[in-house]
Amino acid sequence: MNALERLAATIAARRAADPDSSWTAKLLARGPEKCAEKFGEEAVEAVIEAVRGDRDRLTAEAADVLYHLLVMLASRDVTLDAVLAELERREGTGGLAEKAARTSDMGN
């Protein structure tokens, strides 16, 4: 199990924790909208550090983005395994072809 998988498992376990004792439980108790908002805030902070070119700050913000992404996914009962399965499904498909397939699926 890698660090991302361990983090996802910890987030899942914290779902049942007391929100007063766990930041993760507190976020999840606030609902999917708050989880999405926090993810967006962290994503913007990562973008800012990418533009600034500060590798250490970008690394730290990227870790925050991954954590908040997993919390947001958990808030909607989407597992890391489901996301990884989707990535595997797309593997070997060029980005332009994959985007075209998604766009044509939306038109149906």
Number of C-alpha atoms within 10 A of each C-alpha: 7 6 8 14 13 11 17 21 15 12 23 20 12 18 19 13 17 13 16 9 10 15 14 24 20 17 21 25 17 13 13 18 14 15 25 18 13 19 21 16 14 21 19 14 18 21 14 15 19 16 9 11 11 11 11 10 16 19 14 13 21 19 15 19 21 17 19 24 21 23 28 24 19 19 23 13 12 13 17 18 11 12 12 11 12 11 11 11 10 13 11 9 11 10 11 9 11 13 12 12 11 11 11 9 9 8 6 5
